[in-house]
């Protein structure tokens, strides 16, 4: 996600669109349901807002995949 967002930022996309395109917006593009009960999802958490501070995308504070804490 960090690399994809960085490429989009470098291409001139605003931060909110770049971060969204590599995360929540991609769900609908891929035909996945939104974040609803029972929908497959992973979670990546950051210490700061990645839209305001895109550099934090390289350093997630927590990663949860399929309900398991990975980091």
Buried (B, 14 or more C-beta within 10 A) or exposed (E): BBEBBBEBBEEEBEBEBBBBBBBEBEBEEEEEEEEEEEEEBEEBEBEEEBBEEBEBBEEBEEEBEEEEEEE
